[in-house]
Amino acid sequence: MKAIVFTLIMAWCVFVGFKVVPAMVNEYEFQDGIQDIARYAAAMRQDVGKVREAVLKEAQKDEVPITAEDVKIEGGGGNYQISADYSVIVDLKVYQWTLNFHPSVLNKSLF
């Protein structure tokens, strides 16, 4: 009986892992992408509109469900703080788990 219960628990953990890990990997890739965008924007002194476009393009590439209203960009002229708040709902068959993500980067110009 213990072996069956242990096997069921392990199978449930694997199932949850297959559902949750992709959302977490997407968030990590998005965080890394917006860090690169902030660095490039600071070096090239881009305006906020171009930075927002780049962030939305990165979100689409990384399969992150955000809209232009979810992206907050502060600064300009080489100093940027980019943040985005979004949620992903993971269907676990018996429970709908909402994962809330808050990626944020701060990059300042060297000059």
Legacy VTK file of the C-alpha trace (Angstrom):
# vtk DataFile Version 3.0
C-alpha trace
ASCII
DATASET POLYDATA
POINTS 111 float
0.000 0.000 0.000
2.857 2.403 0.846
4.432 1.787 -2.547
1.198 2.650 -4.380
0.722 5.868 -2.388
4.360 6.832 -2.931
4.051 6.152 -6.674
0.886 8.268 -6.902
2.547 11.149 -5.062
5.596 10.975 -7.314
3.403 10.858 -10.445
1.481 13.926 -9.209
4.770 15.798 -8.607
5.986 14.970 -12.113
2.647 16.076 -13.593
2.766 19.399 -11.718
6.377 19.866 -12.815
5.463 19.399 -16.473
2.739 22.028 -16.111
4.622 24.640 -14.020
8.211 24.499 -15.264
7.500 25.835 -18.795
5.839 28.971 -17.368
8.801 29.551 -15.067
11.320 29.039 -17.878
9.395 31.521 -20.058
9.521 34.075 -17.239
13.271 33.562 -16.818
13.881 34.009 -20.553
11.684 37.122 -20.581
13.568 38.595 -17.600
16.859 37.978 -19.384
15.490 39.483 -22.596
14.286 42.704 -20.992
17.657 43.048 -19.247
19.307 42.978 -22.677
16.741 45.466 -24.006
17.427 47.849 -21.117
21.178 47.649 -21.694
20.847 48.304 -25.409
18.332 51.117 -24.887
20.627 52.811 -22.355
23.611 52.573 -24.687
21.674 53.834 -27.726
19.552 56.340 -25.765
16.320 55.054 -27.296
12.962 56.627 -26.610
10.338 54.905 -24.474
8.164 53.928 -27.470
10.921 51.884 -29.095
11.765 50.242 -25.782
8.090 49.289 -25.267
7.984 47.782 -28.778
11.099 45.741 -28.053
9.669 44.486 -24.747
6.393 43.419 -26.384
8.309 41.655 -29.153
10.391 39.827 -26.534
7.215 38.848 -24.657
5.730 37.397 -27.823
8.943 35.477 -28.523
9.012 34.053 -24.988
5.263 33.270 -24.955
4.574 35.688 -22.104
0.941 36.898 -21.993
1.310 40.659 -21.569
-0.144 43.709 -23.257
1.235 47.216 -23.712
-0.658 48.313 -20.579
1.144 45.679 -18.486
4.584 47.096 -19.334
5.852 49.998 -17.251
8.883 51.895 -18.478
10.371 54.742 -16.500
13.242 56.973 -17.439
14.849 57.866 -20.690
18.053 59.322 -21.960
20.069 56.326 -20.899
18.400 55.398 -17.607
15.643 52.826 -17.812
13.553 50.862 -15.381
11.386 48.272 -17.104
8.802 46.202 -15.268
5.838 44.065 -16.219
3.252 42.289 -14.110
1.400 39.302 -15.490
-0.221 36.058 -14.413
-0.312 32.592 -15.896
-3.038 30.130 -14.960
-1.849 26.531 -14.748
-4.559 23.889 -15.071
-3.806 21.008 -12.695
-7.104 19.231 -13.484
-8.342 19.540 -9.884
-7.058 23.051 -9.189
-6.424 26.210 -11.203
-3.090 27.562 -9.966
-2.384 31.215 -10.756
1.306 32.038 -11.012
2.014 35.757 -10.641
5.211 37.108 -12.172
6.802 40.540 -11.703
9.940 40.790 -13.869
11.781 44.062 -13.408
15.141 45.479 -14.502
16.992 48.692 -13.802
19.782 49.881 -16.044
21.608 53.172 -15.752
23.797 54.862 -18.294
27.514 55.021 -17.623
27.653 58.685 -18.632
LINES 1 112
111 0 1 2 3 4 5 6 7 8 9 10 11 12 13 14 15 16 17 18 19 20 21 22 23 24 25 26 27 28 29 30 31 32 33 34 35 36 37 38 39 40 41 42 43 44 45 46 47 48 49 50 51 52 53 54 55 56 57 58 59 60 61 62 63 64 65 66 67 68 69 70 71 72 73 74 75 76 77 78 79 80 81 82 83 84 85 86 87 88 89 90 91 92 93 94 95 96 97 98 99 100 101 102 103 104 105 106 107 108 109 110
